[in-house]
Amino acid sequence: MSRLRLVPVLLICLLASVAVAQIQEEEVPSDDPVIEQRLANLSKELRCLQCQNQTLADSPAGLAADLRREIRVQMKAGKSDKEIVAFLTQRYGDFILYRPRVTFTTYLLWFGPFVLLLGGLYVLFTYIKQRRDQIAEKPLTADEHRRAEELLASLPGKETT
């Protein structure tokens, strides 16, 4: 075969291998309906690490399917839901929890920006108050008043009365 005829054959083989790699395995549900119910409840409480805004139950991602399969295996091994959640949080961190625990770090994340905003507003109002106290208010003298009227009268389009 010549080299030019070999190139399309190699491209077809390459594309076929990529297509096979993209095929996901179908999830095989357990025969035990209790395990499937526990899996459904637990997967609503865990976040898909790939989608990041979906629960494991809602996610079609391959990683979510792998996590559901892992949870199913652990349930069949007799582990409780708390043990499974503890295993997953130890492995992936608190991010896997769809509703994260309230800790010092989460308090900082939720309330830190508001504290900084209130602190900034306090500094701003304190600065404005100090500047206002430094400026002494005094009425215009007769000469300054006359000069202001002359300047206003000299503006184009203004009628003087």
Secondary structure, 3 states (H helix, E strand, C coil): CCHHHHHHHHHHHHHHHHHHHHCCCCCCCCCCHHHHHHHHHHHCCEECCCCCCCECCCCCCHHHHHHHHHHHHHHHCCCCHHHHHHHHHHHHCHHHECCCCCCHHHHHHHHHHHHHHHHHHHHHHHHHHHHHHHCCCCCCCHHHHHHHHHHHHCCCCCCCC
